Amino acid sequence: MHYTVVKELRSTAKYNKYIELKDLMFILSYFAVFYFFHESVYIKLQTIYFIFSFACAVFFVMKVPGNPERKNYQRMIIMLQRDFKVYKPISTKRKRVRGNENR
């Protein structure tokens, strides 16, 4: 008997080899927003504005190095939604305990 083993359970719709359809829609909607504001930018700086906005759009759809399942825009949304009152940094400094001053 010959069995077929499924290697990928979560497949995403892709526009081409590198860009997923969801990322393409995000880039297009990002372009729509920043194109709406391009008239408020000084005329001589509009080229730089478009280049910077395109670079930001590409950065937002890139994968996070530590978590390949997430994109940078998802990481930023999670970071902005967290409760900052709950977060407490882990201190790496050693605390002095009373009675150990002789060491």
Beta strands, then each sheet from edge to edge (+ up, - down):
end
